[in-house]
Structure formats: structure tokens, C-alpha cells
Amino acid sequence: MAFTKSPSHSSNGWQIQLVRGNPDCAAFYQWIHTELTKATKNWPPKITKLTTGRKGNLGEFLSYKVAHASGLHGKGNGYTVALMGALTPLQDGAPTGLDITIVHLDPGGDESKDCLYIMEVKTTGAAALTYATALIDDYDKLLGKTAVAGSLGQRFNWLQGYLMEVHEFDDDALERVGNLFMPEAKDCKGIKLLPTLVHDRGVGDQAAVDALDNVAVKIEQQGWGKRTIEPWSIAISKLTHCLVHLSNNGSTMP
């Protein structure tokens, strides 16, 4: 594996997953490039600067690949995914909707083990991680207090339609997915929130833990249960340079 994912406990008691290159960032970069080449048949013109949209799409692609390699995958294991920007990592525009949704229906039929993973991703190459606070708003939207269109209920409507039309879920499976939805955030026991920050490793692990600790605290204050929140920090050195280099099909770390 080209990365390790290890938990770090924050000052407020959150378990924050730190994803770091193994044995180093260069190996992590090469793994990301390999995954990107599998998904890219036609490379766009070379760039010198990232648009915000492409940066976000590449961050989502990287986050999804890390989640996939961490075990959140496999039809036979009961996992089904719905992706947005991760499907178009080299496009400049960013699609709207939940960034990464992973449905897990227990193959043995134990509905208590069913789970919906909602991974919202923010990507920044800045020396300060203030952009992490944008993750708070992403989950706040699901409460439906600002706009019904982005609420969890409407996202479930979209998800069930997607699973029915694209993945051909039968009525029983769709009902199990629907059962994961509860109108109140505190009652959503079958949902796991994975607020994810993709950032430059140069800021240091402690800064990432502190930034995501604040995010987790604020998300819990929205009404989500503490056990449903698991922040992820994905870091690589010279992140901005790496994402530009990835866009240009650079196979080794710049």
C-alpha cells in the first residue's frame, strides 16, 4: 500500500484518520498517478495553474481512491458508490451534490450493519487550514434549514433514484437504503460522516488534527451524533504542485 491510514486523537476526543504516503509522499504520488491514468484515456491540454473546480475534483478523486483502497468497496461486500467530481477529475467545473456517497448493505441481511457513508471533501494547498471550516457548511446543508434542495431528505430521493436506475437495486434493497434516513440528524444511526481535508503535508499533522477537531465539534453541534463523525486528513507534500503535475500526466512527484 502506498499510504497508511492511522488514527490520531484530538484534544476534544475525536478520532481523526491521518492518511500519509508510505514509505513517502513520492510513493503516494505515483500511486495516485497510476489510479488517474486508469481513469483517463484522453488527457487535457497542459496547465500551469489549477482552477478551483479542477482542484476540488482531483481532491475528490484522491479521497475516493483512498476510501476504496481502505476497504469501502466491493459489490460482493455490499458496497455501492455514487460519485460527483471524482468521476471527472480533470474537468475545470465542479458538479453539485454530495461529493462521495458509499452505501453499504450487509450481504448477510443484518440491517443493523447497513451504513451510508457521506464524504464531503475540501482541498487546499494553503499554509493555513482555515478552508477546513467549509466542511461545516457542507454538512449543515443536509439539515435542510437553509435550502430544502440540498437537504438530506432530497439527497436520499436522488440517491434512491440513482441506485434504482444506474445500479438496478430491487425494492427490498431500496427500502433498506431508505431506512437509513431519519428526519433528525441525531437519529441517523446508520450514517457515517467523513469530513475530509486534502492538504499540503508541510502544515504538519498537529495543525491538521486541530483544524479537523474544530470541524467535528461544529458538526456535532448541528445535531449529529458524535459516533457518526470521523474526519479524515489526506496530506501530500507540495500539494498544489503535485495536482498541477498530475493534470499534466507527470508520473513522478515534482
BAFI-3210 file (N, C-alpha, C; in Angstrom, 3 decimals, decimal comma, padded with zeros to 6 digits):
// residues 254
n [1|2|3|4|5|6|7|8|9|10|11|12|13|14|15|16|17|18|19|20|21|22|23|24|25|26|27|28|29|30|31|32|33|34|35|36|37|38|39|40|41|42|43|44|45|46|47|48|49|50|51|52|53|54|55|56|57|58|59|60|61|62|63|64|65|66|67|68|69|70|71|72|73|74|75|76|77|78|79|80|81|82|83|84|85|86|87|88|89|90|91|92|93|94|95|96|97|98|99|100|101|102|103|104|105|106|107|108|109|110|111|112|113|114|115|116|117|118|119|120|121|122|123|124|125|126|127|128|129|130|131|132|133|134|135|136|137|138|139|140|141|142|143|144|145|146|147|148|149|150|151|152|153|154|155|156|157|158|159|160|161|162|163|164|165|166|167|168|169|170|171|172|173|174|175|176|177|178|179|180|181|182|183|184|185|186|187|188|189|190|191|192|193|194|195|196|197|198|199|200|201|202|203|204|205|206|207|208|209|210|211|212|213|214|215|216|217|218|219|220|221|222|223|224|225|226|227|228|229|230|231|232|233|234|235|236|237|238|239|240|241|242|243|244|245|246|247|248|249|250|251|252|253|254]
n.u [000,845|000,533|000,126|-000,496|-003,108|-003,875|-005,167|-005,501|-005,843|-007,739|-007,772|-010,325|-011,249|-011,842|-011,487|-009,286|-008,535|-005,410|-004,025|-001,218|001,685|003,354|006,280|006,818|005,947|006,422|005,982|003,265|002,303|002,942|001,275|-001,242|-001,082|-000,994|-003,567|-005,023|-004,318|-005,595|-008,185|-008,237|-008,366|-008,038|-006,012|-006,243|-005,234|-001,998|-001,414|-000,593|-001,585|-004,037|-007,601|-010,204|-012,278|-011,125|-009,155|-010,751|-012,094|-009,969|-009,159|-011,394|-011,293|-008,871|-009,524|-011,656|-010,342|-008,593|-010,438|-011,623|-009,414|-009,040|-010,911|-013,620|-015,325|-016,539|-018,817|-019,536|-019,089|-021,038|-020,972|-021,758|-021,241|-021,691|-020,701|-019,381|-017,498|-015,261|-015,504|-014,833|-012,065|-010,275|-011,653|-012,589|-014,846|-016,947|-019,221|-022,486|-023,823|-023,734|-020,406|-019,041|-020,647|-021,184|-022,768|-023,504|-024,822|-025,440|-024,284|-025,196|-027,705|-028,181|-029,601|-028,864|-026,255|-026,106|-025,062|-024,581|-022,155|-021,093|-019,050|-017,659|-015,535|-012,771|-010,230|-007,034|-004,099|-002,967|-000,985|-002,182|-004,944|-007,559|-009,589|-010,765|-013,013|-015,112|-016,158|-017,931|-020,202|-021,006|-022,108|-024,007|-025,865|-027,259|-029,157|-031,261|-032,164|-031,425|-031,723|-034,041|-033,524|-030,936|-031,082|-030,884|-033,025|-033,847|-031,491|-031,473|-033,674|-032,612|-030,460|-031,715|-033,121|-030,948|-029,649|-031,609|-031,948|-029,344|-027,787|-029,600|-030,992|-033,140|-036,535|-036,482|-033,816|-033,699|-035,526|-034,142|-032,036|-033,498|-034,371|-032,220|-032,407|-033,346|-035,470|-034,368|-031,086|-029,797|-030,919|-029,941|-028,545|-027,440|-025,736|-022,599|-020,466|-017,870|-015,940|-013,543|-010,273|-008,070|-004,750|-001,666|001,229|003,121|002,056|001,918|001,106|-000,221|-001,496|-003,365|-004,907|-005,913|-007,435|-009,390|-010,505|-011,888|-013,749|-015,192|-016,300|-018,020|-019,757|-020,955|-022,347|-024,375|-026,201|-025,680|-024,829|-022,092|-020,717|-021,133|-019,385|-016,357|-013,496|-011,216|-007,832|-005,952|-002,822|-000,163|003,115|003,919|001,401|-000,185|001,556|001,819|-000,778|-001,074|000,948|-000,004|-002,250|-000,968|-000,092|002,177|004,386|006,026|006,750|006,883]
n.v [-001,193|002,218|004,158|005,001|004,722|006,096|006,468|009,514|011,046|013,807|016,916|017,212|014,679|013,398|010,916|011,125|010,381|009,976|010,162|009,224|009,237|006,153|004,459|007,150|010,507|010,562|007,954|007,766|009,715|008,551|006,341|007,608|008,808|006,532|005,516|007,606|007,501|005,181|006,024|007,888|008,413|010,291|012,976|016,317|019,602|020,803|022,490|025,389|026,371|025,625|025,497|026,358|024,525|022,226|021,597|020,866|018,652|016,861|016,514|015,184|012,866|011,731|011,353|009,533|007,322|006,671|005,971|003,782|002,028|001,626|-000,141|000,385|-000,761|-002,890|-004,933|-007,504|-007,350|-005,742|-003,015|000,036|002,739|006,291|008,939|012,279|014,823|013,171|011,499|013,012|014,040|015,720|017,817|021,282|022,412|022,022|019,555|019,719|018,524|015,711|014,936|012,356|009,353|006,434|003,459|000,900|-002,199|-004,805|-007,934|-010,265|-009,697|-008,413|-005,739|-003,924|-003,484|-002,042|000,858|004,297|006,123|009,402|011,414|014,432|016,706|018,883|020,739|022,052|023,960|025,726|027,365|027,724|026,142|027,127|026,818|024,451|024,866|025,147|022,651|022,358|023,796|022,232|019,922|021,076|021,942|019,633|019,488|020,889|023,427|025,766|025,473|023,540|021,950|020,967|019,291|016,449|014,700|015,234|014,564|011,846|011,092|011,549|009,734|007,216|007,104|007,103|004,715|002,917|003,306|003,314|001,365|-000,641|-001,495|-003,591|-003,520|-004,239|-003,732|-000,986|-000,124|-000,726|001,085|003,467|003,262|004,107|006,768|009,405|011,963|013,699|014,709|013,636|011,155|009,606|006,899|005,080|006,384|007,561|010,188|011,537|013,926|015,374|016,532|017,513|018,257|020,219|018,589|019,978|021,648|020,299|017,585|018,081|020,539|019,822|017,975|019,661|021,471|019,781|018,792|021,024|021,223|018,815|019,214|021,380|020,234|018,259|019,933|020,749|018,798|016,204|012,858|012,026|009,649|009,283|010,763|011,011|012,407|012,861|013,329|013,969|014,065|015,431|016,284|019,475|019,974|021,565|021,883|019,191|018,498|020,033|018,883|016,257|016,755|017,229|014,789|013,869|011,450|011,049|012,430|016,002]
n.w [000,000|-000,804|001,025|004,478|006,872|009,754|013,065|014,916|018,009|018,938|020,845|021,803|021,857|019,441|016,927|014,480|011,220|009,792|006,703|005,054|002,916|002,088|001,529|001,550|000,416|-002,308|-003,199|-002,657|-004,383|-006,891|-006,843|-006,865|-009,405|-011,027|-010,554|-011,636|-014,329|-015,089|-015,173|-017,142|-020,480|-022,446|-022,218|-020,995|-022,341|-021,307|-018,210|-016,189|-013,932|-011,486|-011,761|-009,449|-009,530|-010,779|-008,940|-006,760|-007,868|-008,335|-005,709|-004,696|-006,248|-005,363|-002,646|-002,833|-003,988|-001,939|000,065|-001,193|-001,427|001,239|002,017|001,686|-000,413|-003,071|-004,572|-003,831|-001,137|-000,341|-000,949|-002,597|-004,781|-005,267|-007,175|-007,668|-008,492|-008,496|-010,631|-012,779|-012,746|-014,110|-015,157|-015,330|-014,185|-011,319|-010,281|-008,678|-005,551|-003,227|-002,433|-002,286|-001,998|-000,285|-000,139|002,111|002,294|004,351|003,352|004,522|005,333|007,727|008,917|010,827|010,414|008,126|006,328|005,495|004,013|004,009|002,383|002,377|000,739|000,992|-000,568|-000,259|-000,813|000,845|003,406|005,821|007,410|007,228|005,410|005,953|007,479|005,734|005,394|007,455|006,713|004,542|005,700|007,274|005,418|004,877|006,800|005,946|006,611|005,401|002,616|001,021|-001,193|-000,949|001,186|003,443|003,102|000,434|-000,855|-000,339|-001,851|-004,394|-004,273|-003,995|-006,395|-008,150|-007,428|-008,138|-010,929|-012,081|-010,743|-010,543|-008,212|-006,290|-004,958|-002,232|-001,473|-001,961|-000,080|002,262|002,038|002,197|004,823|006,279|006,461|008,588|009,817|011,723|012,536|014,787|015,040|013,023|012,933|011,206|009,517|008,434|008,757|006,892|007,000|004,994|004,546|002,141|001,899|002,082|003,164|004,501|006,439|008,780|011,011|013,451|013,097|011,200|012,640|014,639|013,090|011,979|014,268|015,200|013,117|013,479|016,026|015,517|013,639|015,182|016,905|015,265|015,534|014,870|015,800|017,943|017,415|014,763|013,282|011,584|010,929|008,164|007,280|004,511|003,261|001,297|000,308|-001,120|-002,342|-004,199|-006,409|-007,000|-007,836|-010,138|-011,651|-011,811|-013,402|-015,747|-016,515|-015,222|-014,148|-011,954|-008,738|-008,547]
ca.u [000,000|001,350|-000,176|-001,000|-004,224|-003,751|-005,964|-004,884|-006,897|-007,653|-007,936|-011,728|-011,585|-012,204|-010,516|-009,083|-007,702|-004,332|-003,590|000,099|002,405|004,163|007,104|006,965|004,976|006,693|005,277|001,843|002,044|002,978|000,054|-002,335|-000,935|-001,397|-005,028|-005,556|-004,137|-006,626|-009,461|-008,059|-007,943|-007,650|-005,543|-006,491|-004,012|-001,208|-001,737|000,408|-002,319|-005,293|-008,842|-010,783|-013,064|-010,281|-008,525|-011,745|-012,348|-008,811|-009,222|-012,427|-010,775|-007,884|-010,220|-012,391|-009,397|-008,118|-011,544|-011,747|-008,280|-009,138|-011,863|-015,016|-015,610|-016,796|-020,218|-019,704|-019,047|-022,212|-020,717|-022,136|-020,809|-022,212|-019,631|-019,574|-016,263|-014,266|-015,645|-014,286|-011,006|-009,511|-012,514|-012,435|-016,080|-017,265|-020,654|-023,099|-024,346|-022,837|-019,160|-018,842|-021,632|-020,924|-023,821|-023,151|-025,909|-024,820|-024,647|-025,883|-029,069|-028,300|-029,823|-028,191|-024,906|-026,202|-024,466|-024,376|-021,002|-021,168|-017,724|-017,520|-014,094|-012,222|-008,838|-006,322|-002,641|-002,557|-000,175|-003,130|-006,039|-008,837|-010,601|-011,426|-014,312|-016,140|-016,772|-019,035|-021,370|-021,437|-022,977|-025,124|-026,858|-028,055|-030,230|-032,389|-032,663|-031,118|-032,326|-034,595|-032,947|-029,704|-031,305|-030,630|-034,186|-033,783|-030,333|-031,897|-034,511|-031,689|-029,668|-032,543|-033,348|-029,686|-029,421|-032,619|-031,757|-027,966|-027,310|-030,707|-031,383|-034,529|-037,350|-036,035|-032,562|-034,034|-036,172|-033,087|-031,346|-034,418|-034,459|-031,080|-032,761|-034,218|-035,623|-033,484|-029,693|-029,423|-031,475|-029,336|-027,532|-026,829|-024,986|-021,246|-019,970|-016,407|-015,416|-012,182|-009,447|-006,871|-003,932|-000,209|001,778|004,011|001,426|002,132|-000,013|-000,978|-002,372|-004,486|-005,740|-006,618|-008,425|-010,486|-011,155|-012,852|-014,806|-016,008|-017,060|-019,091|-020,737|-021,727|-023,251|-025,521|-027,163|-025,238|-024,261|-020,624|-020,198|-021,331|-018,447|-014,963|-012,760|-010,015|-006,822|-005,128|-001,777|000,991|003,985|003,804|000,133|-000,600|002,457|001,506|-002,034|-000,781|001,777|-000,931|-003,047|-000,121|000,340|003,521|004,329|006,782|006,494|007,735]
ca.v [000,000|003,429|005,093|004,459|005,460|005,826|007,411|010,423|011,555|015,254|017,407|017,026|013,263|012,863|010,057|011,707|009,494|010,643|009,397|009,735|008,379|005,065|004,977|008,601|011,188|010,218|006,692|008,110|010,426|007,603|005,542|008,468|008,951|005,260|005,461|008,615|007,039|004,171|006,707|008,943|007,961|011,480|013,996|017,688|020,393|021,046|023,719|025,881|026,767|024,905|026,184|025,877|023,331|021,047|021,260|020,130|017,349|016,000|016,175|014,155|011,641|011,186|010,897|008,311|006,222|006,294|005,254|002,500|001,179|001,382|-001,213|000,757|-001,091|-004,286|-005,347|-008,719|-006,976|-004,924|-001,584|000,673|004,136|007,346|009,934|013,520|015,305|012,104|010,881|013,933|014,723|016,689|018,888|022,516|022,689|021,063|019,262|019,914|017,307|015,089|014,617|010,903|008,612|004,998|002,710|-000,468|-003,060|-006,040|-009,070|-011,293|-009,272|-007,779|-004,331|-003,084|-003,219|-001,186|002,170|005,246|006,997|010,672|012,023|015,744|016,911|020,204|020,607|023,322|023,929|026,872|027,083|027,677|025,242|027,769|026,344|023,272|025,241|024,998|021,337|022,520|024,214|021,116|019,032|021,882|021,959|018,407|019,645|021,443|024,675|026,880|025,196|022,181|021,197|020,301|018,587|015,006|014,030|015,348|013,773|010,444|010,900|011,425|008,513|006,045|007,098|006,721|003,289|002,165|003,406|003,025|000,108|-001,601|-002,016|-004,027|-002,782|-004,538|-003,002|000,442|000,116|-000,712|002,372|004,472|003,127|004,787|008,183|009,872|013,415|014,417|014,261|012,853|009,805|008,926|005,992|004,316|007,276|007,905|011,391|011,522|015,212|015,065|017,666|017,185|019,450|020,116|017,961|020,925|022,352|019,487|016,744|018,668|021,582|019,125|017,419|020,780|022,009|018,827|018,747|022,130|020,836|017,772|019,840|022,202|019,338|017,660|020,968|020,814|017,784|014,859|012,095|012,018|008,401|009,269|011,701|010,546|013,251|012,335|014,261|013,346|015,066|015,131|017,450|020,297|019,515|022,308|021,474|017,801|018,432|020,550|017,859|015,170|017,213|017,185|013,414|013,647|010,152|011,081|013,632|017,121]
ca.w [000,000|-000,948|002,102|005,738|007,467|011,180|013,855|015,877|018,892|019,107|022,218|022,203|021,865|018,125|016,250|013,159|010,411|009,060|005,541|004,687|001,996|002,639|002,621|001,488|-000,449|-003,707|-003,471|-002,641|-005,638|-008,016|-006,750|-007,337|-010,851|-011,625|-010,495|-012,549|-015,713|-015,344|-015,374|-018,144|-021,806|-023,204|-021,288|-021,458|-022,563|-020,097|-017,487|-015,234|-012,734|-011,297|-011,431|-008,187|-009,818|-011,008|-007,664|-005,982|-008,495|-008,063|-004,288|-004,537|-006,851|-004,432|-001,438|-003,142|-004,182|-000,599|000,722|-001,892|-001,034|002,682|002,260|001,452|-001,808|-003,405|-004,657|-003,041|000,273|-000,054|-001,146|-003,859|-004,695|-006,140|-007,193|-008,406|-009,097|-008,622|-011,950|-013,786|-012,002|-014,900|-015,647|-014,560|-013,453|-010,261|-010,195|-007,374|-004,926|-002,257|-003,130|-002,368|-001,214|-000,327|000,543|002,483|002,754|004,832|002,480|005,299|005,620|009,037|008,622|011,827|009,895|006,950|006,610|004,403|004,242|003,290|002,417|001,763|000,592|000,692|-000,982|-000,153|-000,750|001,669|004,598|006,938|007,047|007,529|004,456|006,532|008,056|004,707|005,586|008,405|005,930|003,699|006,471|007,747|004,338|004,916|007,768|005,211|007,199|004,512|001,308|001,001|-002,309|-000,532|002,444|003,454|002,518|-001,023|-001,309|-000,320|-003,036|-005,526|-004,134|-004,279|-007,837|-008,782|-007,175|-008,878|-012,375|-012,502|-010,154|-010,621|-006,907|-006,219|-003,991|-000,872|-001,238|-001,894|001,218|003,280|001,927|002,726|006,280|006,899|006,602|009,659|009,659|012,646|012,438|015,970|014,921|011,865|013,474|010,125|008,632|008,884|008,095|006,746|006,512|004,540|004,129|001,359|002,151|001,992|004,372|005,162|007,568|009,972|011,424|014,556|012,552|010,555|013,716|015,282|012,157|011,840|015,579|015,184|012,180|014,109|017,119|014,937|013,016|016,277|017,422|014,362|015,965|014,505|016,911|017,947|016,837|013,309|012,651|011,539|009,983|007,517|006,771|003,469|003,025|000,451|000,196|-002,332|-002,902|-005,390|-007,498|-007,350|-008,570|-011,481|-012,301|-012,130|-014,532|-016,948|-016,701|-014,663|-013,474|-010,707|-007,948|-008,968]
c.u [000,879|001,030|-000,561|-002,168|-004,242|-004,509|-005,101|-006,003|-006,688|-007,923|-009,361|-012,202|-012,045|-011,105|-010,410|-008,101|-006,681|-003,853|-002,300|000,820|003,257|004,958|007,256|005,929|005,185|005,978|003,770|001,464|001,988|001,738|-001,146|-002,282|-001,378|-002,913|-005,647|-005,419|-005,163|-007,948|-009,417|-007,551|-007,434|-007,284|-005,822|-005,175|-003,298|-001,532|-000,550|-000,251|-003,652|-006,466|-009,353|-011,549|-012,217|-009,572|-009,480|-012,007|-011,202|-008,779|-010,250|-011,956|-009,795|-008,568|-010,976|-011,452|-008,824|-009,199|-011,707|-010,648|-008,305|-010,195|-013,325|-015,383|-015,988|-018,265|-020,481|-019,695|-020,192|-022,053|-021,138|-021,810|-021,590|-021,236|-020,038|-018,255|-015,209|-014,340|-015,013|-013,135|-010,272|-010,396|-012,385|-013,676|-016,367|-018,770|-021,183|-023,679|-023,371|-021,577|-019,013|-019,839|-021,347|-021,997|-023,293|-024,386|-025,295|-025,262|-025,396|-027,300|-029,271|-028,397|-029,177|-026,768|-024,921|-025,675|-024,393|-023,234|-021,146|-019,837|-017,762|-016,040|-013,788|-010,725|-008,161|-004,812|-002,087|-001,779|-001,033|-004,363|-007,411|-009,948|-011,332|-012,809|-015,439|-016,832|-017,983|-020,311|-021,911|-022,409|-024,182|-026,246|-027,779|-029,223|-031,450|-032,925|-032,419|-031,745|-032,779|-033,915|-031,687|-029,852|-031,056|-031,795|-034,170|-032,595|-030,672|-032,799|-033,643|-030,960|-030,491|-032,881|-032,115|-029,444|-030,398|-032,295|-030,373|-027,496|-028,388|-030,984|-032,841|-035,245|-036,877|-034,763|-032,827|-034,697|-035,141|-032,293|-032,216|-034,521|-033,293|-031,370|-033,690|-034,315|-034,690|-032,089|-029,307|-029,901|-030,844|-028,187|-026,794|-026,078|-023,633|-020,768|-018,448|-015,938|-013,926|-011,479|-008,213|-005,979|-002,443|000,343|002,664|003,387|001,598|000,887|-000,865|-001,935|-003,590|-005,447|-006,553|-007,725|-009,639|-011,202|-012,230|-014,039|-015,757|-016,876|-018,259|-020,163|-021,594|-022,735|-024,474|-026,591|-026,778|-024,634|-022,743|-020,061|-020,368|-020,281|-017,014|-014,196|-011,519|-009,131|-005,953|-004,084|-000,672|001,805|003,794|002,506|-000,237|000,242|002,118|000,229|-001,879|-000,028|000,928|-001,769|-002,290|000,480|001,768|003,542|005,112|006,587|007,425|008,685]
c.v [001,241|004,481|004,327|005,326|005,129|006,882|008,267|011,025|013,039|015,634|017,235|015,583|012,683|011,968|010,522|010,835|010,312|009,722|010,022|008,715|007,338|004,400|006,493|009,190|010,835|008,929|006,922|008,791|009,450|006,716|006,333|008,592|007,675|005,136|006,443|008,173|005,963|004,832|007,717|008,364|009,122|012,598|015,390|018,424|020,680|022,416|024,149|026,261|026,033|025,861|025,606|024,579|022,092|020,618|020,432|018,748|016,380|015,590|015,099|012,821|010,958|010,616|009,601|007,122|005,747|005,506|003,862|001,541|000,843|000,344|-000,881|000,499|-002,564|-004,638|-006,569|-008,462|-006,047|-003,439|-001,130|002,155|005,024|008,511|011,171|013,901|014,240|011,411|011,724|014,726|015,804|017,728|020,112|022,859|021,610|020,812|019,497|018,603|016,793|014,621|013,118|010,225|007,129|004,296|001,323|-001,179|-004,417|-007,232|-010,168|-010,915|-008,634|-006,270|-003,404|-002,739|-002,378|000,203|003,003|006,168|008,246|011,389|013,347|016,124|018,381|020,044|021,967|023,111|025,023|026,434|027,052|026,889|025,826|027,281|025,114|023,617|025,138|023,637|021,424|022,874|023,069|020,210|019,782|021,922|020,747|018,506|020,325|022,754|025,883|026,698|023,739|021,326|020,446|019,461|017,090|014,248|014,070|014,586|012,285|010,146|010,690|010,087|007,277|005,951|006,644|005,215|002,420|002,142|002,957|001,662|-000,973|-002,287|-002,468|-003,285|-003,010|-003,766|-001,509|000,786|000,158|000,589|003,473|004,435|003,795|006,267|008,395|011,393|014,226|013,823|013,336|011,402|008,993|008,028|005,230|005,170|007,586|009,102|011,357|012,870|015,078|016,317|017,130|018,419|019,156|019,543|018,918|021,646|021,577|018,755|017,401|019,745|020,947|018,561|018,531|021,332|021,086|018,583|019,829|021,808|019,829|018,341|020,606|021,329|018,662|018,667|021,160|019,786|016,362|014,163|012,007|010,784|008,345|010,093|011,164|011,369|012,544|013,489|013,497|014,370|014,532|016,409|018,148|019,983|020,241|021,936|020,062|017,709|018,991|019,496|016,646|015,519|017,103|015,810|013,172|012,396|010,096|012,424|014,781|017,550]
c.w [000,000|000,097|003,358|006,192|008,944|011,980|014,774|016,706|019,165|020,559|022,727|022,059|020,547|017,596|014,810|012,389|009,616|007,943|005,028|003,790|002,694|001,510|002,614|000,526|-001,919|-004,102|-003,538|-003,962|-006,817|-008,028|-007,272|-008,856|-011,569|-011,658|-011,489|-014,007|-016,076|-015,723|-016,520|-019,458|-022,650|-022,235|-021,849|-021,718|-021,251|-019,513|-016,630|-013,917|-012,686|-011,172|-010,109|-008,407|-010,006|-009,731|-006,806|-006,539|-008,232|-006,592|-004,012|-005,107|-005,896|-003,191|-001,687|-003,298|-002,847|000,136|000,131|-001,445|000,451|003,027|002,011|-000,004|-001,936|-003,392|-003,791|-001,550|000,649|-000,281|-002,544|-003,741|-005,655|-006,039|-007,979|-009,083|-009,298|-009,976|-013,052|-013,178|-012,782|-015,584|-014,743|-013,748|-012,436|-010,215|-008,789|-006,860|-003,886|-002,981|-003,366|-001,438|-001,388|000,511|000,879|003,022|003,107|003,978|003,208|005,689|006,976|008,849|009,648|011,390|008,630|007,299|005,336|004,796|003,381|003,457|001,652|001,824|000,320|000,449|-000,943|-000,098|000,138|002,904|005,857|006,484|007,370|006,608|004,973|007,056|007,033|004,803|006,528|007,659|005,073|004,449|007,036|006,700|004,393|005,897|007,157|005,744|006,296|003,138|001,259|-000,067|-001,907|000,713|002,305|002,829|001,003|-001,588|-001,311|-001,510|-004,270|-005,466|-004,469|-005,768|-008,596|-008,631|-007,956|-010,374|-012,840|-012,002|-010,102|-009,280|-006,966|-005,086|-002,559|-000,534|-001,113|-000,566|002,332|003,241|002,527|004,236|007,006|007,132|007,790|009,539|010,542|012,603|013,589|015,887|013,792|012,319|012,377|009,121|009,250|008,071|008,081|006,179|006,227|004,044|003,409|001,402|002,004|003,291|005,161|006,346|008,869|010,420|012,507|014,068|011,884|011,596|014,374|014,390|012,061|013,164|015,646|014,277|012,848|015,229|016,566|014,264|014,094|016,834|016,521|014,738|015,613|015,713|016,805|017,259|015,324|012,572|012,736|010,497|009,435|007,061|005,774|003,037|002,121|000,310|-001,146|-003,091|-004,197|-006,593|-007,967|-008,188|-009,991|-012,281|-012,693|-013,355|-015,844|-017,193|-016,261|-013,798|-012,165|-010,024|-008,354|-007,873]
res [m|a|f|t|k|s|p|s|h|s|s|n|g|w|q|i|q|l|v|r|g|n|p|d|c|a|a|f|y|q|w|i|h|t|e|l|t|k|a|t|k|n|w|p|p|k|i|t|k|l|t|t|g|r|k|g|n|l|g|e|f|l|s|y|k|v|a|h|a|s|g|l|h|g|k|g|n|g|y|t|v|a|l|m|g|a|l|t|p|l|q|d|g|a|p|t|g|l|d|i|t|i|v|h|l|d|p|g|g|d|e|s|k|d|c|l|y|i|m|e|v|k|t|t|g|a|a|a|l|t|y|a|t|a|l|i|d|d|y|d|k|l|l|g|k|t|a|v|a|g|s|l|g|q|r|f|n|w|l|q|g|y|l|m|e|v|h|e|f|d|d|d|a|l|e|r|v|g|n|l|f|m|p|e|a|k|d|c|k|g|i|k|l|l|p|t|l|v|h|d|r|g|v|g|d|q|a|a|v|d|a|l|d|n|v|a|v|k|i|e|q|q|g|w|g|k|r|t|i|e|p|w|s|i|a|i|s|k|l|t|h|c|l|v|h|l|s|n|n|g|s|t|m|p]
***
